[in-house]
Amino acid sequence: MRSARKVRRAITAATVLILTTAGLAQAAENVPGPDASASAPGFVIINPRASGTVTTRAGTFYPTGPIDDDTLIVIANSDGTLPGGLTETRLEQLVEARSSGDGNAIQSHEFSVSAEGVTAASKVSALLGRSYIAAPYAWTSAYTGAGIWGWDETATVSYTFSVTEGTNQQAAGQGLGYYRGYNGSELGVWAKWYSLGVLATSGTTGGGTVPWGAVVATAKFKAMSTVPSFAIGYWNP
Protein backbone atom coordinates (compact mmCIF):
# COMPACT_ATOMS: atom_id res chain seq x y z
CA MET A 1 0.00 0.00 0.00
CA ARG A 2 1.49 3.30 -1.04
CA SER A 3 1.45 6.30 1.25
CA ALA A 4 -0.58 9.40 0.36
CA ARG A 5 0.96 11.57 -2.31
CA LYS A 6 0.40 14.47 -4.66
CA VAL A 7 -3.07 14.30 -6.14
CA ARG A 8 -4.36 16.41 -9.02
CA ARG A 9 -7.91 17.58 -8.40
CA ALA A 10 -10.65 19.59 -10.14
CA ILE A 11 -13.56 19.91 -7.75
CA THR A 12 -15.81 22.41 -6.00
CA ALA A 13 -16.21 22.74 -2.26
CA ALA A 14 -19.95 22.01 -2.61
CA THR A 15 -19.29 18.64 -4.20
CA VAL A 16 -16.48 17.07 -2.19
CA LEU A 17 -14.29 18.06 0.72
CA ILE A 18 -10.60 17.21 0.66
CA LEU A 19 -9.46 17.04 4.27
CA THR A 20 -6.07 18.56 5.17
CA THR A 21 -4.22 18.48 8.43
CA ALA A 22 -5.21 22.11 8.95
CA GLY A 23 -8.88 21.07 9.17
CA LEU A 24 -12.15 21.71 7.41
CA ALA A 25 -12.08 25.52 7.47
CA GLN A 26 -8.75 25.76 5.70
CA ALA A 27 -9.81 23.11 3.13
CA ALA A 28 -12.94 25.08 2.25
CA GLU A 29 -10.90 28.23 1.69
CA ASN A 30 -8.15 26.64 -0.38
CA VAL A 31 -9.77 24.30 -2.90
CA PRO A 32 -7.35 24.27 -5.86
CA GLY A 33 -8.32 25.12 -9.40
CA PRO A 34 -8.38 22.66 -12.32
CA ASP A 35 -4.62 22.85 -12.92
CA ALA A 36 -3.51 23.00 -9.29
CA SER A 37 -2.08 20.19 -7.20
CA ALA A 38 -1.90 19.90 -3.43
CA SER A 39 -0.74 17.55 -0.74
CA ALA A 40 -3.61 15.30 0.33
CA PRO A 41 -3.93 12.71 3.12
CA GLY A 42 -5.07 9.92 0.80
CA PHE A 43 -8.85 10.21 1.13
CA VAL A 44 -11.82 12.32 0.08
CA ILE A 45 -15.17 12.69 1.82
CA ILE A 46 -18.25 12.89 -0.39
CA ASN A 47 -21.49 14.51 0.68
CA PRO A 48 -24.24 12.41 -0.97
CA ARG A 49 -26.56 15.45 -1.00
CA ALA A 50 -24.09 17.68 -2.85
CA SER A 51 -25.40 19.56 -5.87
CA GLY A 52 -23.03 17.76 -8.26
CA THR A 53 -24.60 14.37 -7.56
CA VAL A 54 -26.30 12.82 -10.61
CA THR A 55 -28.91 10.03 -10.47
CA THR A 56 -29.61 7.98 -13.59
CA ARG A 57 -30.89 4.51 -14.39
CA ALA A 58 -27.30 3.32 -14.02
CA GLY A 59 -27.13 4.51 -10.41
CA THR A 60 -26.00 7.59 -8.52
CA PHE A 61 -22.82 9.34 -9.60
CA TYR A 62 -20.66 11.25 -7.10
CA PRO A 63 -18.02 13.39 -8.86
CA THR A 64 -14.59 13.63 -7.27
CA GLY A 65 -12.47 15.14 -10.01
CA PRO A 66 -9.19 13.38 -10.93
CA ILE A 67 -7.82 11.41 -7.96
CA ASP A 68 -5.22 8.71 -7.42
CA ASP A 69 -6.24 5.07 -7.71
CA ASP A 70 -5.01 4.72 -4.14
CA THR A 71 -7.22 7.52 -2.82
CA LEU A 72 -9.87 6.26 -0.41
CA ILE A 73 -13.40 7.54 -1.13
CA VAL A 74 -15.53 8.04 1.99
CA ILE A 75 -19.29 8.31 1.38
CA ALA A 76 -20.90 10.25 4.22
CA ASN A 77 -24.32 9.17 5.47
CA SER A 78 -27.35 11.22 4.46
CA ASP A 79 -27.30 13.00 7.84
CA GLY A 80 -23.70 14.07 7.34
CA THR A 81 -22.14 11.57 9.74
CA LEU A 82 -19.35 9.27 8.61
CA PRO A 83 -19.80 5.48 8.15
CA GLY A 84 -19.19 3.24 11.14
CA GLY A 85 -19.37 6.08 13.66
CA LEU A 86 -16.06 7.53 12.46
CA THR A 87 -14.85 10.95 13.48
CA GLU A 88 -12.58 12.91 11.16
CA THR A 89 -9.68 12.43 13.56
CA ARG A 90 -10.20 8.67 13.73
CA LEU A 91 -10.54 8.50 9.96
CA GLU A 92 -7.15 10.15 9.54
CA GLN A 93 -5.63 7.65 11.98
CA LEU A 94 -7.11 4.69 10.15
CA VAL A 95 -5.97 6.00 6.76
CA GLU A 96 -2.46 6.06 8.20
CA ALA A 97 -2.97 2.46 9.33
CA ARG A 98 -4.16 1.57 5.84
CA SER A 99 -1.03 3.14 4.36
CA SER A 100 1.10 0.88 6.56
CA GLY A 101 -0.99 -2.20 5.68
CA ASP A 102 -2.55 -2.56 9.15
CA GLY A 103 -5.99 -4.07 8.54
CA ASN A 104 -6.34 -5.08 12.20
CA ALA A 105 -6.51 -1.44 13.30
CA ILE A 106 -9.44 -0.88 10.97
CA GLN A 107 -11.21 -4.03 12.12
CA SER A 108 -10.76 -2.93 15.73
CA HIS A 109 -13.02 0.02 14.89
CA GLU A 110 -15.73 -2.57 14.11
CA PHE A 111 -15.60 -2.12 10.36
CA SER A 112 -16.07 -5.07 8.08
CA VAL A 113 -12.84 -4.91 6.06
CA SER A 114 -13.36 -6.14 2.54
CA ALA A 115 -10.49 -7.10 0.25
CA GLU A 116 -8.68 -10.08 -1.11
CA GLY A 117 -6.40 -11.44 1.60
CA VAL A 118 -7.98 -9.40 4.41
CA THR A 119 -10.17 -11.26 6.90
CA ALA A 120 -13.65 -9.79 7.32
CA ALA A 121 -14.52 -8.74 10.85
CA SER A 122 -18.22 -9.59 10.61
CA LYS A 123 -19.52 -13.17 10.43
CA VAL A 124 -21.79 -12.68 7.46
CA SER A 125 -22.80 -16.33 7.16
CA ALA A 126 -24.31 -16.29 10.66
CA LEU A 127 -27.27 -14.22 9.45
CA LEU A 128 -27.74 -12.55 12.82
CA GLY A 129 -28.87 -9.14 13.93
CA ARG A 130 -30.37 -7.33 10.94
CA SER A 131 -34.03 -8.04 10.31
CA TYR A 132 -36.21 -6.99 7.39
CA ILE A 133 -39.83 -7.30 6.30
CA ALA A 134 -40.86 -7.15 2.64
CA ALA A 135 -44.28 -6.77 1.06
CA PRO A 136 -45.30 -8.81 -2.01
CA TYR A 137 -43.92 -7.64 -5.36
CA ALA A 138 -42.55 -4.28 -4.14
CA TRP A 139 -39.04 -3.35 -3.11
CA THR A 140 -38.58 -2.10 0.42
CA SER A 141 -36.83 1.15 1.24
CA ALA A 142 -33.12 0.71 1.93
CA TYR A 143 -32.15 -1.07 5.12
CA THR A 144 -28.91 0.22 6.65
CA GLY A 145 -26.17 -2.19 7.72
CA ALA A 146 -22.53 -2.20 8.73
CA GLY A 147 -19.79 0.24 7.84
CA ILE A 148 -17.63 -1.33 5.13
CA TRP A 149 -13.99 -0.37 4.56
CA GLY A 150 -12.92 -1.30 1.04
CA TRP A 151 -9.20 -1.98 1.34
CA ASP A 152 -8.34 -1.32 -2.31
CA GLU A 153 -9.82 -1.42 -5.81
CA THR A 154 -10.24 -5.23 -5.62
CA ALA A 155 -12.63 -5.09 -2.66
CA THR A 156 -16.06 -6.70 -2.93
CA VAL A 157 -18.90 -7.10 -0.44
CA SER A 158 -20.96 -10.26 0.05
CA TYR A 159 -24.61 -9.86 1.04
CA THR A 160 -26.68 -12.70 2.47
CA PHE A 161 -30.35 -12.84 3.44
CA SER A 162 -32.90 -15.36 4.68
CA VAL A 163 -36.64 -15.78 5.23
CA THR A 164 -38.51 -17.36 8.13
CA GLU A 165 -37.84 -21.09 8.44
CA GLY A 166 -40.75 -23.51 8.06
CA THR A 167 -42.84 -21.15 5.91
CA ASN A 168 -43.68 -20.69 2.24
CA GLN A 169 -41.99 -17.30 2.20
CA GLN A 170 -39.71 -16.38 -0.69
CA ALA A 171 -37.74 -13.19 -1.26
CA ALA A 172 -35.39 -11.47 -3.66
CA GLY A 173 -32.70 -9.02 -2.56
CA GLN A 174 -30.62 -6.12 -3.80
CA GLY A 175 -27.33 -4.91 -2.32
CA LEU A 176 -25.68 -1.52 -2.72
CA GLY A 177 -22.23 -1.51 -4.30
CA TYR A 178 -19.75 0.97 -5.76
CA TYR A 179 -17.49 1.31 -8.78
CA ARG A 180 -15.36 4.10 -10.17
CA GLY A 181 -16.20 5.53 -13.55
CA TYR A 182 -17.04 8.56 -15.62
CA ASN A 183 -20.07 10.76 -16.11
CA GLY A 184 -19.25 12.99 -19.05
CA SER A 185 -15.71 14.21 -18.50
CA GLU A 186 -15.62 14.05 -14.68
CA LEU A 187 -14.13 11.24 -12.67
CA GLY A 188 -16.06 9.93 -9.68
CA VAL A 189 -17.70 6.93 -8.08
CA TRP A 190 -21.02 5.28 -8.88
CA ALA A 191 -23.36 3.84 -6.25
CA LYS A 192 -25.52 1.12 -7.76
CA TRP A 193 -28.09 -1.42 -6.59
CA TYR A 194 -27.09 -4.95 -7.65
CA SER A 195 -29.33 -7.98 -7.86
CA LEU A 196 -28.28 -10.61 -5.33
CA GLY A 197 -29.34 -13.34 -7.67
CA VAL A 198 -30.37 -16.35 -5.61
CA LEU A 199 -33.82 -16.20 -4.01
CA ALA A 200 -34.12 -16.85 -0.29
CA THR A 201 -36.61 -19.59 0.65
CA SER A 202 -37.20 -21.64 3.77
CA GLY A 203 -33.98 -23.61 4.22
CA THR A 204 -32.09 -21.68 1.52
CA THR A 205 -30.03 -18.55 2.00
CA GLY A 206 -30.02 -15.93 -0.73
CA GLY A 207 -27.19 -13.57 -1.50
CA GLY A 208 -24.49 -12.41 -3.83
CA THR A 209 -21.31 -10.37 -4.14
CA VAL A 210 -21.15 -6.76 -5.34
CA PRO A 211 -18.20 -4.54 -6.31
CA TRP A 212 -17.01 -2.04 -3.70
CA GLY A 213 -13.44 -0.89 -4.35
CA ALA A 214 -11.48 1.56 -2.20
CA VAL A 215 -14.63 3.01 -0.65
CA VAL A 216 -15.70 3.52 2.95
CA ALA A 217 -19.50 3.51 3.10
CA THR A 218 -22.51 1.93 4.77
CA ALA A 219 -23.87 -1.34 3.41
CA LYS A 220 -27.51 -1.15 2.33
CA PHE A 221 -30.06 -3.80 1.39
CA LYS A 222 -33.50 -3.97 -0.24
CA ALA A 223 -35.87 -6.93 -0.31
CA MET A 224 -39.07 -7.95 -2.08
CA SER A 225 -41.41 -10.85 -1.39
CA THR A 226 -41.87 -12.84 -4.60
CA VAL A 227 -45.03 -14.61 -3.40
CA PRO A 228 -48.42 -13.17 -2.28
CA SER A 229 -47.44 -13.19 1.43
CA PHE A 230 -44.96 -11.01 3.31
CA ALA A 231 -41.35 -12.16 3.69
CA ILE A 232 -39.62 -11.70 7.05
CA GLY A 233 -36.00 -12.57 7.67
CA TYR A 234 -32.43 -11.46 8.33
CA TRP A 235 -29.67 -9.99 6.22
CA ASN A 236 -26.00 -9.06 6.45
CA PRO A 237 -23.54 -7.34 6.54
TAWO-V464230 format. One record per residue. N is the residue number from 0. RES is the residue in one small letter. SS is DSSP state (h for helix, s for strand, l for the rest). OMEGA is omega in whole degrees, -180 to 180 (999 if undefined). Layout:
# TAWO-V464230
n={N & N}
res={RES & RES}
ss={SS & SS}
omega={OMEGA & OMEGA}
This chain:
# TAWO-V464230
n={0 & 1 & 2 & 3 & 4 & 5 & 6 & 7 & 8 & 9 & 10 & 11 & 12 & 13 & 14 & 15 & 16 & 17 & 18 & 19 & 20 & 21 & 22 & 23 & 24 & 25 & 26 & 27 & 28 & 29 & 30 & 31 & 32 & 33 & 34 & 35 & 36 & 37 & 38 & 39 & 40 & 41 & 42 & 43 & 44 & 45 & 46 & 47 & 48 & 49 & 50 & 51 & 52 & 53 & 54 & 55 & 56 & 57 & 58 & 59 & 60 & 61 & 62 & 63 & 64 & 65 & 66 & 67 & 68 & 69 & 70 & 71 & 72 & 73 & 74 & 75 & 76 & 77 & 78 & 79 & 80 & 81 & 82 & 83 & 84 & 85 & 86 & 87 & 88 & 89 & 90 & 91 & 92 & 93 & 94 & 95 & 96 & 97 & 98 & 99 & 100 & 101 & 102 & 103 & 104 & 105 & 106 & 107 & 108 & 109 & 110 & 111 & 112 & 113 & 114 & 115 & 116 & 117 & 118 & 119 & 120 & 121 & 122 & 123 & 124 & 125 & 126 & 127 & 128 & 129 & 130 & 131 & 132 & 133 & 134 & 135 & 136 & 137 & 138 & 139 & 140 & 141 & 142 & 143 & 144 & 145 & 146 & 147 & 148 & 149 & 150 & 151 & 152 & 153 & 154 & 155 & 156 & 157 & 158 & 159 & 160 & 161 & 162 & 163 & 164 & 165 & 166 & 167 & 168 & 169 & 170 & 171 & 172 & 173 & 174 & 175 & 176 & 177 & 178 & 179 & 180 & 181 & 182 & 183 & 184 & 185 & 186 & 187 & 188 & 189 & 190 & 191 & 192 & 193 & 194 & 195 & 196 & 197 & 198 & 199 & 200 & 201 & 202 & 203 & 204 & 205 & 206 & 207 & 208 & 209 & 210 & 211 & 212 & 213 & 214 & 215 & 216 & 217 & 218 & 219 & 220 & 221 & 222 & 223 & 224 & 225 & 226 & 227 & 228 & 229 & 230 & 231 & 232 & 233 & 234 & 235 & 236}
res={m & r & s & a & r & k & v & r & r & a & i & t & a & a & t & v & l & i & l & t & t & a & g & l & a & q & a & a & e & n & v & p & g & p & d & a & s & a & s & a & p & g & f & v & i & i & n & p & r & a & s & g & t & v & t & t & r & a & g & t & f & y & p & t & g & p & i & d & d & d & t & l & i & v & i & a & n & s & d & g & t & l & p & g & g & l & t & e & t & r & l & e & q & l & v & e & a & r & s & s & g & d & g & n & a & i & q & s & h & e & f & s & v & s & a & e & g & v & t & a & a & s & k & v & s & a & l & l & g & r & s & y & i & a & a & p & y & a & w & t & s & a & y & t & g & a & g & i & w & g & w & d & e & t & a & t & v & s & y & t & f & s & v & t & e & g & t & n & q & q & a & a & g & q & g & l & g & y & y & r & g & y & n & g & s & e & l & g & v & w & a & k & w & y & s & l & g & v & l & a & t & s & g & t & t & g & g & g & t & v & p & w & g & a & v & v & a & t & a & k & f & k & a & m & s & t & v & p & s & f & a & i & g & y & w & n & p}
ss={l & l & l & l & l & l & s & s & l & l & l & l & l & l & l & s & s & l & l & l & l & l & l & h & h & h & h & h & h & l & l & l & l & l & l & l & s & s & l & l & l & l & s & s & s & s & l & l & l & l & l & l & l & s & s & s & l & l & s & s & s & s & s & l & l & l & l & l & l & l & l & s & s & s & s & l & l & l & l & l & l & l & h & h & h & l & l & h & h & h & h & h & h & h & h & h & h & h & h & l & l & l & h & h & h & h & h & l & l & l & l & s & s & s & s & l & l & s & l & l & l & l & l & h & h & h & l & l & l & l & s & s & s & s & l & s & l & l & l & l & l & l & s & s & s & s & s & s & s & s & l & l & l & l & l & s & s & s & s & s & s & l & l & l & l & l & l & l & l & s & s & s & s & s & s & s & s & s & s & s & s & s & s & l & l & s & s & s & s & s & s & s & s & s & s & l & s & s & l & s & s & l & l & s & l & s & s & s & s & s & s & l & l & l & s & s & s & s & s & s & s & s & s & s & s & l & l & l & l & l & s & s & s & s & s & s & l}
omega={-180 & 176 & -180 & -177 & -179 & -177 & 177 & -173 & 172 & -172 & 172 & -178 & -179 & -175 & -176 & -177 & 176 & -177 & 173 & -179 & 178 & 175 & -174 & -175 & 180 & -180 & -178 & -177 & -172 & 176 & -175 & 177 & -174 & -176 & -178 & 173 & -177 & 176 & -178 & -176 & 176 & 177 & 173 & 176 & -179 & 173 & -176 & 179 & -179 & -175 & -179 & -180 & -178 & 177 & 179 & 176 & -179 & -178 & 178 & -176 & 177 & -179 & 177 & -165 & -179 & 176 & 177 & 173 & -179 & -175 & 179 & 178 & -178 & -180 & 179 & 174 & -176 & 178 & 177 & 177 & 180 & -179 & 174 & -180 & -179 & 163 & 179 & 179 & 180 & 177 & 179 & 179 & -178 & 175 & 175 & 178 & 177 & -179 & 180 & 178 & -176 & 178 & -179 & 179 & -180 & 178 & -179 & 176 & 177 & 169 & 164 & -177 & -173 & 173 & 177 & 178 & 178 & -177 & 179 & -179 & -177 & 178 & -172 & -174 & -178 & 179 & -180 & 162 & -177 & -177 & 175 & 172 & -175 & 177 & 179 & 168 & 177 & 180 & 174 & 164 & -177 & 170 & -176 & -177 & -174 & 168 & -178 & 178 & 177 & -172 & 179 & -174 & 179 & -172 & 173 & 178 & 179 & 175 & 172 & 178 & -177 & 170 & -177 & 180 & 176 & 179 & 174 & -179 & 178 & -175 & 170 & -178 & 172 & 178 & 179 & 176 & -176 & 170 & 180 & -179 & -175 & 168 & -169 & -176 & -176 & 178 & 179 & -180 & 178 & 167 & -174 & 174 & -178 & 174 & 179 & 168 & -171 & 177 & 173 & 175 & 176 & -179 & -180 & 179 & 174 & 177 & -180 & -177 & -179 & 176 & -179 & 179 & -178 & -175 & 170 & -176 & -179 & 177 & 179 & -172 & 172 & 179 & 177 & 173 & -179 & 174 & -174 & -180 & 176 & 172 & 180 & -179 & -178 & 179 & 176 & 17 & 999}
